[in-house]
Amino acid sequence: MDVGAAQAVWDFLNAGGVLGVLVFVLWAVYSGKLVTRREFDDLKEDRDRWRESSLRATDLSDRALLEAERRGFETSRRSSSENHTT
C-alpha cells in the first residue's frame, strides 16, 4: 500500500471513530484480507494434509521405480542413451 492510500485509510479511521473501525473490519473480512483464527487453522491443517499426501505419493513412486530398476526394468530415470541399444 502506498503512502497516500495509507494516509487516506488513517484519516478515514480517525474521522469515523468506532464506526469507521467497524466498517474497516467488516470490509477486511468481506474482501478476504482478514480471516478468523479458526479459518486460518483449518486452512493450515488442510495445507499440511495435502503436503503429507504429496510426499507419501512421491515416496511411493520413488520406491516403485527403484524396485523396477532392481528387477531389471528400464525406467525413465535412466538417461536416454542408456535406454537405446545398438
C-alpha positions as CSV (number, residue, x, y, z in Angstrom):
1,M,0.0,0.0,0.0
2,D,1.5,3.4,-0.9
3,V,1.8,6.3,1.5
4,G,-1.2,8.1,0.1
5,A,-3.6,5.2,0.4
6,A,-2.3,4.5,4.0
7,Q,-2.9,8.1,4.9
8,A,-6.4,8.0,3.4
9,V,-7.2,4.9,5.5
10,W,-5.8,6.6,8.6
11,D,-7.9,9.7,8.0
12,F,-11.0,7.7,7.4
13,L,-10.5,5.7,10.7
14,N,-9.8,8.9,12.7
15,A,-12.8,10.7,11.2
16,G,-15.2,7.7,11.7
17,G,-14.1,6.6,15.2
18,V,-15.6,3.3,16.3
19,L,-17.9,3.2,13.4
20,G,-15.0,3.7,11.0
21,V,-13.1,0.9,12.6
22,L,-16.1,-1.4,12.5
23,V,-16.7,-0.7,8.8
24,F,-13.0,-1.3,8.1
25,V,-13.0,-4.6,9.9
26,L,-16.2,-5.7,8.1
27,W,-14.7,-4.7,4.7
28,A,-11.4,-6.6,5.5
29,V,-13.4,-9.8,6.4
30,Y,-15.6,-9.4,3.4
31,S,-12.7,-8.9,1.0
32,G,-10.8,-11.9,2.5
33,K,-7.9,-9.8,3.8
34,L,-8.9,-10.7,7.4
35,V,-9.8,-14.2,8.4
36,T,-10.8,-15.7,11.7
37,R,-8.3,-17.8,13.7
38,R,-10.4,-20.9,13.2
39,E,-10.5,-20.4,9.5
40,F,-6.7,-19.9,9.4
41,D,-6.1,-23.0,11.4
42,D,-8.4,-25.1,9.2
43,L,-6.5,-23.8,6.1
44,K,-3.2,-24.7,7.7
45,E,-4.3,-28.2,8.6
46,D,-5.7,-28.7,5.1
47,R,-2.3,-27.5,3.6
48,D,-0.4,-29.9,5.8
49,R,-2.6,-32.8,4.9
50,W,-2.1,-32.1,1.1
51,R,1.7,-31.8,1.7
52,E,1.8,-35.1,3.6
53,S,-0.2,-36.8,0.9
54,S,2.0,-35.5,-1.8
55,L,5.2,-36.5,0.0
56,R,3.8,-40.0,0.5
57,A,2.8,-40.3,-3.1
58,T,6.3,-39.2,-4.2
59,D,8.0,-41.6,-1.8
60,L,5.8,-44.5,-3.1
61,S,6.6,-43.7,-6.7
62,D,10.3,-43.5,-6.0
63,R,10.3,-46.8,-4.2
64,A,8.4,-48.4,-7.2
65,L,11.0,-47.0,-9.6
66,L,13.8,-48.3,-7.5
67,E,12.2,-51.7,-7.3
68,A,11.6,-51.8,-11.0
69,E,15.2,-50.9,-11.7
70,R,16.4,-53.6,-9.2
71,R,14.4,-56.2,-11.1
72,G,15.9,-55.1,-14.4
73,F,13.2,-53.0,-16.0
74,E,14.2,-49.8,-17.8
75,T,12.7,-46.7,-16.3
76,S,12.6,-43.1,-17.3
77,R,15.1,-42.3,-14.5
78,R,17.9,-43.6,-16.7
79,S,19.4,-41.4,-19.4
80,S,18.1,-41.8,-22.9
81,S,21.4,-43.1,-24.1
82,E,21.3,-46.0,-21.6
83,N,17.8,-46.9,-22.8
84,H,18.8,-47.3,-26.5
85,T,20.6,-50.4,-27.6
86,T,22.6,-50.5,-30.8
